[in-house]
Amino acid sequence: MDQEILINWAPQETRAAVIEQGAVQEVLIERSLERGLVGNVYLGKITRVLPGMQSAFIDIGLERGGFLHVADLLPKVGRDEGVATPIERLLHEGQSLLVQVLKDPMGTKGARLTAQISIAGRLLVLLPKEKHIGVSQRIAAPLRDELRSRLQSLAGQDEHGLILRTNAEDASDEALAQDMAYLKKIWGKIQRGAQTLAPGQLLHADLTLTERVLRDLVSEDTQRIRIDSREQLAHLRAFAQEYMPSVVDRIELHSGERTVFDLHQVDAEINRALQRRVDLKSGGYLVIDQTEALTAIDVNTGGYVGARNFDETIFKTNLEAAQAIARQLRLRNLGGIVVIDFIDMAKPEHQQAVMAEMRKQLARDRVKSFVGQFSPLGLLEVTRKRDRESLAQALSESCEACAGRGAVKTPRTVCYDILREILTEARSFNPKEFRVIAHPRVVEMFLDEESAHLAGLSTFIGKPISLHADQVSSPEHYDIVLR
């Protein structure tokens, strides 16, 4: 299937989009101020060894020192006849140590570090200081043994360890060898840096988004990669020339007043992906609700009445919905448990056809997923690996007005909240007047439909109640000022 990759670059943000069949299938975003340190490799200098905590603080050139626990030293180091060797016998102050960031600094805490270096490629993970040959646990057991044997043959007498990633399940020996060579090049640069640079230096940074696009997204189906920055074009071609020579000729510059995203209407697609409702071409629609625990998707026929009979109408809508849902999972990067409420189908063969369509469409997704069976209630459960935050989480935040509920109290409800609070305050205080500052719709409700209740409360407490509309106030927010 023909594929095109678009890259929109700006100093503050890099965005990439995967286009297949003329439609946006996937969007990736990286912001320069939000780039983490996880995966970076440093030549650190040990500043303190804490025997009581079996830990050490390491200067890696950041504002705060990094933290290394004895368990994050190499597994084969620190073991003596089954008894862990104390960290004070392994490390000492002033010693240089190659470390990698496991967790970014947070608050007053420095980065969490490990001496167990691992370098991820497209198909493999290189373990420079181990000889372990492993295969992703997500690959079926019988196939794992076969893949491990293949990997051991390719590695030969190599002193480095390797782990075969999930997406390498169908990779050829040639592709695995290329990825292995790429990882060894990176490790060679790290080793040279460790020998020539002073402690506290960054030796290897995780790839930028543009580089990860080449590593993770480009395939034989990719016709071209278009980027709208001349400077980044040269950098990307240089990277490809060194690590992926076959891709260089497919990298092109997009020129013109409009960005490459604007020209292909990717921004409009992103905005639609932040909405709950997704309209289908037939007239049906999806409603997508993302929660903390799972994502719920509801399928509706809407205005679609085009088939010969009712069962056929439902079946056609569900088939189209299955295609749209698979695309939305990729586009929105929805991970974890996804529960889909398809329109009830009376015929078992229709259910099987819809499940087959879901599996077919999700097979094009580079992120691993699993499609279950229809439940007795007609729900289909899908799981998709959560590899990063969703598009909505990356681009939006909870609404201040509704606190993420997706709804706010009605003006009448807020009016009654205010009346109850004034009555409570009147029992404890004796002001000259109560002044209500609230949203204009709430004030309008008090002046119109709720005027009798407001006047009745004023008479009951024996105090005047004045109203003031706040144009910038949220619909639920109000203040009661005692004057």
C-alpha positions as CSV (number, residue, x, y, z in Angstrom):
1,M,0.0,0.0,0.0
2,D,1.4,3.4,-1.1
3,Q,2.4,5.6,1.8
4,E,3.6,9.2,2.1
5,I,5.1,10.8,5.2
6,L,4.9,14.6,5.8
7,I,7.1,16.4,8.3
8,N,6.3,20.0,9.4
9,W,9.2,21.5,11.3
10,A,9.4,24.7,13.4
11,P,11.9,25.6,16.1
12,Q,9.4,25.0,18.8
13,E,7.6,21.9,17.4
14,T,8.1,19.1,15.0
15,R,5.1,17.2,13.6
16,A,4.9,14.2,11.3
17,A,1.9,12.6,9.5
18,V,1.5,9.3,7.8
19,I,-0.7,9.4,4.7
20,E,-2.2,6.2,3.3
21,Q,-5.0,5.9,0.7
22,G,-5.2,9.7,0.6
23,A,-6.1,10.0,4.3
24,V,-4.2,10.9,7.4
25,Q,-3.6,7.7,9.4
26,E,-1.1,8.7,12.1
27,V,0.2,11.9,13.6
28,L,3.3,12.3,15.8
29,I,4.2,15.5,17.7
30,E,7.4,16.6,19.5
31,R,7.8,19.9,21.2
32,S,11.4,21.2,21.9
33,L,10.6,22.4,25.4
34,E,9.0,19.1,26.4
35,R,11.7,16.7,25.1
36,G,12.7,14.4,27.9
37,L,16.0,12.9,28.8
38,V,15.0,9.2,28.9
39,G,17.3,7.1,26.8
40,N,20.1,9.6,26.8
41,V,23.6,8.2,27.6
42,Y,26.1,10.3,29.7
43,L,29.6,9.8,31.0
44,G,28.8,10.5,34.7
45,K,31.0,11.3,37.6
46,I,30.1,9.7,41.0
47,T,29.8,12.5,43.6
48,R,28.5,10.5,46.6
49,V,28.1,6.9,47.5
50,L,25.4,6.1,50.1
51,P,25.9,2.7,51.7
52,G,22.8,3.0,53.9
53,M,20.6,3.5,50.8
54,Q,22.8,1.3,48.5
55,S,22.7,4.1,46.0
56,A,24.9,6.7,44.5
57,F,24.5,10.3,43.2
58,I,26.1,11.0,39.8
59,D,26.9,14.3,38.1
60,I,25.8,14.1,34.5
61,G,26.0,17.8,33.8
62,L,22.5,18.7,34.8
63,E,21.2,21.1,37.5
64,R,20.7,18.1,39.9
65,G,22.7,15.0,40.2
66,G,21.2,11.7,39.0
67,F,20.3,8.8,41.3
68,L,21.6,5.3,40.7
69,H,20.5,2.3,42.8
70,V,22.7,-0.8,43.2
71,A,20.0,-2.9,41.4
72,D,20.6,-0.7,38.3
73,L,24.2,-1.7,37.9
74,L,25.0,-4.5,35.5
75,P,23.2,-7.8,36.5
76,K,26.4,-9.8,36.3
77,V,28.2,-7.3,38.5
78,G,27.7,-7.2,42.2
79,R,26.9,-10.9,42.7
80,D,29.2,-13.1,44.7
81,E,28.0,-16.6,45.3
82,G,24.4,-15.4,45.3
83,V,25.0,-12.5,47.8
84,A,24.8,-9.0,46.5
85,T,28.0,-7.1,46.7
86,P,27.5,-3.7,48.6
87,I,27.6,-0.7,46.4
88,E,30.5,0.8,48.3
89,R,32.7,-2.1,47.1
90,L,31.7,-1.4,43.5
91,L,31.8,2.4,43.2
92,H,33.7,5.2,44.7
93,E,33.6,9.0,44.7
94,G,35.3,10.6,41.7
95,Q,34.9,7.5,39.5
96,S,33.6,7.9,35.9
97,L,30.6,5.7,34.9
98,L,28.6,5.3,31.8
99,V,24.9,5.7,32.6
100,Q,21.6,6.1,30.9
101,V,18.5,8.0,32.0
102,L,15.6,5.8,33.1
103,K,13.3,8.6,34.4
104,D,13.3,12.3,33.8
105,P,14.0,14.7,36.7
106,M,10.8,15.6,38.5
107,G,10.4,18.5,41.0
108,T,13.3,18.4,43.4
109,K,14.4,14.9,42.4
110,G,17.2,14.3,39.9
111,A,17.1,11.8,37.0
112,R,16.9,8.1,37.7
113,L,19.9,6.4,36.1
114,T,21.0,2.9,35.1
115,A,24.3,1.4,34.1
116,Q,22.5,-1.2,32.1
117,I,22.8,0.5,28.8
118,S,20.3,-0.4,26.0
119,I,20.1,1.2,22.6
120,A,16.8,0.8,20.6
121,G,16.7,0.4,16.9
122,R,13.8,-0.3,14.6
123,L,13.9,-4.0,14.9
124,L,16.4,-4.8,17.7
125,V,17.6,-3.5,21.0
126,L,21.4,-3.6,21.6
127,L,22.6,-4.5,25.1
128,P,26.3,-3.5,24.8
129,K,27.4,-4.9,28.2
130,E,25.5,-8.2,28.1
131,K,25.6,-11.3,26.0
132,H,21.9,-12.1,26.4
133,I,19.9,-12.9,23.2
134,G,16.2,-12.3,23.8
135,V,12.9,-12.1,21.9
136,S,9.9,-9.9,22.8
137,Q,7.4,-11.7,25.1
138,R,4.6,-10.5,22.9
139,I,5.6,-12.9,20.2
140,A,4.1,-16.4,20.4
141,A,6.2,-18.9,22.2
142,P,6.8,-21.4,19.3
143,L,7.9,-18.5,17.0
144,R,10.1,-17.0,19.7
145,D,12.4,-20.0,19.7
146,E,12.8,-19.9,16.0
147,L,13.5,-16.2,16.0
148,R,16.0,-16.5,18.9
149,S,17.9,-19.1,16.8
150,R,18.0,-16.8,13.8
151,L,19.2,-13.9,15.9
152,Q,22.0,-16.1,17.5
153,S,23.2,-17.1,14.0
154,L,23.2,-13.5,12.9
155,A,25.0,-12.3,16.0
156,G,27.6,-15.1,15.8
157,Q,30.4,-14.6,18.3
158,D,29.4,-11.0,18.9
159,E,30.1,-9.9,22.5
160,H,27.0,-7.7,22.7
161,G,23.5,-8.8,23.7
162,L,20.4,-8.3,21.5
163,I,16.6,-8.3,22.0
164,L,14.3,-8.8,19.0
165,R,11.4,-6.3,19.1
166,T,7.8,-7.2,18.5
167,N,7.7,-5.5,15.1
168,A,10.6,-7.6,13.9
169,E,8.4,-10.8,13.9
170,D,8.4,-10.9,10.1
171,A,11.7,-9.1,9.4
172,S,14.2,-10.6,6.9
173,D,17.7,-11.5,7.9
174,E,19.0,-8.6,5.8
175,A,16.8,-6.1,7.6
176,L,17.9,-7.5,11.0
177,A,21.6,-7.3,9.9
178,Q,21.1,-3.6,8.8
179,D,19.5,-2.7,12.1
180,M,22.3,-4.5,14.0
181,A,25.0,-2.5,12.0
182,Y,23.1,0.7,12.8
183,L,23.1,0.0,16.5
184,K,26.8,-0.9,16.6
185,K,27.6,2.4,14.9
186,I,25.9,4.2,17.7
187,W,27.6,2.2,20.4
188,G,31.0,2.8,18.7
189,K,30.4,6.6,18.9
190,I,29.4,6.3,22.5
191,Q,32.6,4.4,23.3
192,R,34.8,6.9,21.5
193,G,33.1,9.8,23.4
194,A,33.6,8.0,26.7
195,Q,37.4,7.8,26.0
196,T,37.9,11.4,24.8
197,L,35.3,13.6,26.7
198,A,35.3,14.8,30.3
199,P,32.8,13.4,32.8
200,G,29.4,15.1,32.9
201,Q,29.1,15.0,29.1
202,L,26.2,13.8,26.9
203,L,27.4,10.9,24.7
204,H,24.2,9.9,23.0
205,A,20.8,11.6,22.9
206,D,17.6,9.7,21.9
207,L,16.7,10.4,18.3
208,T,14.7,13.4,17.3
209,L,11.2,12.9,15.9
210,T,12.4,13.4,12.3
211,E,15.1,10.7,12.9
212,R,12.6,8.4,14.6
213,V,10.3,8.8,11.6
214,L,13.0,7.3,9.3
215,R,13.8,4.6,11.8
216,D,10.3,3.5,12.8
217,L,7.9,4.5,10.0
218,V,9.6,4.2,6.7
219,S,9.0,0.9,4.9
220,E,9.0,-0.5,1.3
221,D,5.6,1.1,0.8
222,T,6.8,4.6,1.6
223,Q,6.9,6.5,-1.7
224,R,8.4,9.7,-0.4
225,I,9.1,11.7,2.8
226,R,8.3,15.4,2.4
227,I,9.7,18.0,4.8
228,D,9.2,21.8,4.7
229,S,12.5,22.9,6.2
230,R,15.6,23.1,4.0
231,E,17.9,23.0,7.1
232,Q,16.2,19.8,8.4
233,L,16.2,18.3,4.9
234,A,20.0,18.4,4.9
235,H,20.2,16.9,8.4
236,L,17.7,14.2,7.6
237,R,19.5,13.2,4.4
238,A,22.8,13.1,6.2
239,F,21.2,10.8,8.8
240,A,19.7,8.6,6.2
241,Q,22.9,8.4,4.2
242,E,24.8,7.1,7.2
243,Y,22.2,4.6,8.6
244,M,19.6,4.0,5.9
245,P,21.1,4.8,2.4
246,S,18.2,3.3,0.5
247,V,15.9,6.0,1.8
248,V,17.9,9.1,0.8
249,D,16.3,9.5,-2.7
250,R,12.8,9.5,-1.2
251,I,13.4,12.5,1.0
252,E,12.1,15.7,-0.7
253,L,11.8,19.4,0.2
254,H,8.3,20.9,0.3
255,S,8.5,24.6,-0.7
256,G,5.9,27.2,-0.9
257,E,4.1,29.7,1.3
258,R,1.8,27.1,2.8
259,T,3.2,24.4,5.2
260,V,3.2,20.8,4.1
261,F,0.5,20.1,6.8
262,D,-1.7,23.0,5.6
263,L,-1.4,21.9,1.9
264,H,-2.6,18.4,2.7
265,Q,-5.2,19.6,5.3
266,V,-3.6,17.7,8.1
267,D,-4.3,20.5,10.6
268,A,-8.0,20.1,9.9
269,E,-7.8,16.4,10.4
270,I,-6.1,16.9,13.8
271,N,-8.9,19.3,14.9
272,R,-11.5,16.7,13.9
273,A,-9.6,14.0,15.9
274,L,-10.1,16.1,19.0
275,Q,-13.9,15.9,18.7
276,R,-16.1,13.2,20.2
277,R,-18.1,12.7,17.0
278,V,-16.8,11.1,13.8
279,D,-19.2,11.2,10.8
280,L,-19.2,8.3,8.4
281,K,-19.6,8.7,4.6
282,S,-22.9,6.7,4.7
283,G,-24.5,9.0,7.2
284,G,-23.8,7.0,10.3
285,Y,-21.4,8.3,13.0
286,L,-19.2,7.3,15.9
287,V,-19.0,8.8,19.4
288,I,-15.6,8.3,21.0
289,D,-15.2,8.9,24.7
290,Q,-11.7,8.5,26.2
291,T,-11.6,7.9,30.0
292,E,-8.8,7.0,32.4
293,A,-9.6,3.3,32.4
294,L,-10.7,2.7,28.8
295,T,-12.0,4.2,25.6
296,A,-15.7,3.6,24.7
297,I,-16.8,3.9,21.1
298,D,-20.5,3.9,20.1
299,V,-21.7,3.2,16.6
300,N,-24.9,4.8,15.3
301,T,-26.7,4.6,12.0
302,G,-27.6,8.3,12.0
303,G,-29.2,9.1,8.7
304,Y,-28.2,6.0,6.8
305,V,-31.2,4.1,5.4
306,G,-29.7,3.0,2.1
307,A,-29.7,-0.8,2.2
308,R,-32.4,-3.2,1.0
309,N,-33.5,-4.2,4.5
310,F,-32.8,-3.4,8.1
311,D,-30.2,-6.1,8.8
312,E,-28.3,-5.1,5.7
313,T,-28.3,-1.5,6.8
314,I,-26.9,-2.3,10.2
315,F,-24.3,-4.6,8.7
316,K,-23.1,-2.1,6.1
317,T,-22.9,0.6,8.8
318,N,-20.9,-1.6,11.2
319,L,-18.4,-2.6,8.4
320,E,-17.8,1.0,7.6
321,A,-17.5,1.8,11.3
322,A,-14.9,-0.9,11.7
323,Q,-12.7,0.7,9.1
324,A,-13.2,4.2,10.6
325,I,-12.5,2.9,14.1
326,A,-9.2,1.3,13.1
327,R,-8.1,4.6,11.6
328,Q,-9.2,6.6,14.6
329,L,-7.2,4.4,17.0
330,R,-4.1,5.1,15.0
331,L,-4.8,8.8,14.4
332,R,-5.8,9.5,18.0
333,N,-3.2,7.0,19.3
334,L,-5.8,5.5,21.6
335,G,-4.2,2.7,23.8
336,G,-5.2,0.3,26.4
337,I,-8.7,-1.2,26.4
338,V,-11.2,-0.1,23.8
339,V,-14.8,-1.2,24.1
340,I,-16.9,-0.8,20.9
341,D,-20.7,-0.9,20.9
342,F,-21.5,-1.8,17.4
343,I,-25.2,-1.8,16.4
344,D,-26.7,-5.1,17.3
345,M,-26.5,-7.7,14.5
346,A,-28.9,-10.6,14.4
347,K,-26.8,-12.8,12.2
348,P,-23.6,-14.5,13.6
349,E,-22.0,-14.3,10.1
350,H,-22.3,-10.5,10.2
351,Q,-20.5,-10.4,13.5
352,Q,-17.7,-12.6,12.2
353,A,-17.4,-10.4,9.1
354,V,-17.1,-7.2,11.3
355,M,-14.5,-8.8,13.5
356,A,-12.5,-9.9,10.4
357,E,-12.7,-6.4,9.1
358,M,-11.4,-5.0,12.4
359,R,-8.5,-7.4,12.4
360,K,-7.7,-6.7,8.7
361,Q,-7.6,-2.9,9.3
362,L,-5.6,-3.1,12.5
363,A,-3.0,-5.3,10.8
364,R,-1.8,-2.2,9.1
365,D,-1.1,-0.5,12.5
366,R,2.5,-0.6,13.6
367,V,1.3,-0.7,17.2
368,K,0.3,-4.2,18.4
369,S,-3.4,-4.8,19.0
370,F,-5.7,-7.6,19.8
371,V,-9.4,-8.0,18.7
372,G,-11.5,-10.2,21.0
373,Q,-14.9,-11.8,20.4
374,F,-18.4,-10.2,20.7
375,S,-19.8,-10.4,24.2
376,P,-23.3,-11.6,24.9
377,L,-24.3,-7.9,25.1
378,G,-22.9,-7.2,21.7
379,L,-19.8,-5.4,22.7
380,L,-16.4,-5.9,21.0
381,E,-13.3,-5.5,23.1
382,V,-10.0,-4.4,21.5
383,T,-6.7,-3.8,23.2
384,R,-3.9,-1.7,21.7
385,K,-0.5,-1.1,23.2
386,R,-0.1,2.2,24.9
387,D,3.3,3.5,23.6
388,R,2.8,7.2,24.3
389,E,0.2,9.7,25.3
390,S,-2.9,10.1,23.1
391,L,-3.3,13.0,20.7
392,A,-5.9,14.5,23.0
393,Q,-3.6,14.2,26.0
394,A,-0.8,15.8,24.1
395,L,-2.7,18.7,22.6
396,S,-5.4,19.5,25.2
397,E,-6.2,19.7,28.9
398,S,-9.3,19.5,31.1
399,C,-11.7,22.3,30.7
400,E,-11.5,24.7,33.7
401,A,-15.3,25.3,33.6
402,C,-16.3,21.6,33.8
403,A,-13.1,20.1,35.2
404,G,-13.1,17.5,32.5
405,R,-16.7,16.2,33.1
406,G,-17.9,17.4,29.7
407,A,-20.9,19.1,31.2
408,V,-21.6,22.1,33.5
409,K,-24.5,22.8,35.9
410,T,-27.5,24.5,34.5
411,P,-28.1,28.1,35.5
412,R,-31.1,27.1,37.6
413,T,-29.0,24.6,39.5
414,V,-26.4,27.3,40.2
415,C,-29.2,29.6,41.3
416,Y,-30.4,27.1,43.9
417,D,-26.8,26.5,45.1
418,I,-26.5,30.3,45.7
419,L,-29.8,30.5,47.5
420,R,-28.8,27.7,49.9
421,E,-25.4,29.2,50.6
422,I,-27.0,32.7,51.3
423,L,-29.4,31.1,53.8
424,T,-26.5,29.3,55.5
425,E,-24.4,32.5,55.7
426,A,-27.3,34.5,57.1
427,R,-27.5,32.1,60.1
428,S,-23.8,32.8,60.9
429,F,-23.3,36.4,60.0
430,N,-25.1,39.7,60.1
431,P,-24.0,41.8,57.1
432,K,-25.9,44.8,55.7
433,E,-26.2,43.2,52.3
434,F,-25.4,40.0,50.4
435,R,-23.9,40.6,46.9
436,V,-23.9,37.8,44.4
437,I,-21.3,37.8,41.6
438,A,-22.1,35.1,39.0
439,H,-22.2,34.2,35.3
440,P,-24.5,36.5,33.2
441,R,-26.9,33.5,32.5
442,V,-27.2,32.9,36.3
443,V,-27.9,36.6,36.9
444,E,-30.5,36.6,34.1
445,M,-32.2,33.5,35.6
446,F,-32.4,35.3,39.0
447,L,-33.9,38.4,37.4
448,D,-36.5,36.4,35.4
449,E,-37.7,33.0,36.3
450,E,-36.2,32.8,39.8
451,S,-36.9,36.4,40.8
452,A,-39.7,35.3,43.2
453,H,-37.5,32.8,45.0
454,L,-34.7,35.5,45.3
455,A,-37.1,38.0,46.7
456,G,-38.7,35.5,49.1
457,L,-35.2,34.6,50.5
458,S,-34.4,38.3,50.9
459,T,-37.6,38.9,52.9
460,F,-37.0,35.8,55.0
461,I,-33.5,36.8,56.1
462,G,-34.3,40.5,56.3
463,K,-31.3,41.5,54.2
464,P,-31.1,42.9,50.6
465,I,-29.5,40.7,47.9
466,S,-27.8,42.4,45.0
467,L,-26.6,40.8,41.7
468,H,-23.6,41.5,39.6
469,A,-22.8,39.7,36.3
470,D,-19.2,38.6,35.7
471,Q,-18.5,38.2,32.0
472,V,-15.4,36.1,32.4
473,S,-16.8,33.8,35.1
474,S,-17.3,30.2,34.3
475,P,-21.0,29.1,34.3
476,E,-20.6,27.3,37.7
477,H,-18.5,29.8,39.5
478,Y,-19.9,32.4,41.8
479,D,-19.0,34.5,44.8
480,I,-21.1,35.8,47.7
481,V,-19.7,39.0,49.2
482,L,-20.9,40.1,52.6
483,R,-21.1,43.9,52.8
